[in-house]
């Protein structure tokens, strides 16, 4: 969300929360990507704010309710208010349970077990779902429209676009089983709570092979996930790296140090396989440049 919109978004969330009889004295910004995430105090609730008309917010609310019915390890909606999308002053707001931080990091075996349980729960759910190739199309739109990515060199634009087309063709042609997925289950979207590991930010859900989700998690987690098609995982990892590279060259990208990420992603892709996980890329660049945010964040 643009910095100029943040104050209005915070004001809308606080105003709506107050009308719902949630006591709000101040709001702490936890994350600002495509959606603004706020911790409202002292009511201790989480608010997610986006521009009005964001159809994904209603779908995310619906999915969260269905996951709760299956006992899946996903963050819960705020139980003190009706589960719906609230709109005010050009912003849409949803309310979620806030989970205290300070828990130990999630062990790879527990991470894999929680993701597996999430996938099992998702197989029981019937909901209108975009295909993972729809997310690829968003990245392709950035690559074919120079006014959206004006700083991306033509040679790199052609290289990324060609990889994107070839990878999606290869993955689809494999004909792997598909199901409802989280879409971005990277470590930044997993909380360590007293209830166990819980996945957050469900707005990226889509339909595809489980290897597309696994392309977002650390190598050590994959080792504990059963029945992985490692050839398909390798292709999905490359696809995710190309998508993230395209996002980092978006003229409107708000990601910290995004251009440097974009440059290193292109360099890594040009080096060829084996493709690193996003987690490996993060750790590599953390040590080199002091970066720490998950690169898949929009």
Secondary structure as GFF3:
##gff-version 3
##sequence-region A 1 298
A	DSSP	alpha_helix	3	19	.	.	.	ID=ss1
A	DSSP	beta_strand	24	32	.	.	.	ID=ss2
A	DSSP	beta_strand	36	42	.	.	.	ID=ss3
A	DSSP	beta_strand	45	51	.	.	.	ID=ss4
A	DSSP	alpha_helix	55	70	.	.	.	ID=ss5
A	DSSP	beta_strand	86	88	.	.	.	ID=ss6
A	DSSP	beta_strand	91	97	.	.	.	ID=ss7
A	DSSP	alpha_helix	108	123	.	.	.	ID=ss8
A	DSSP	alpha_helix	132	144	.	.	.	ID=ss9
A	DSSP	alpha_helix	154	173	.	.	.	ID=ss10
A	DSSP	beta_strand	179	181	.	.	.	ID=ss11
A	DSSP	three_ten_helix	187	189	.	.	.	ID=ss12
A	DSSP	beta_strand	190	193	.	.	.	ID=ss13
A	DSSP	beta_strand	196	199	.	.	.	ID=ss14
A	DSSP	three_ten_helix	202	204	.	.	.	ID=ss15
A	DSSP	beta_strand	206	208	.	.	.	ID=ss16
A	DSSP	alpha_helix	210	214	.	.	.	ID=ss17
A	DSSP	alpha_helix	219	222	.	.	.	ID=ss18
A	DSSP	alpha_helix	230	248	.	.	.	ID=ss19
A	DSSP	alpha_helix	258	271	.	.	.	ID=ss20
A	DSSP	alpha_helix	278	289	.	.	.	ID=ss21
###
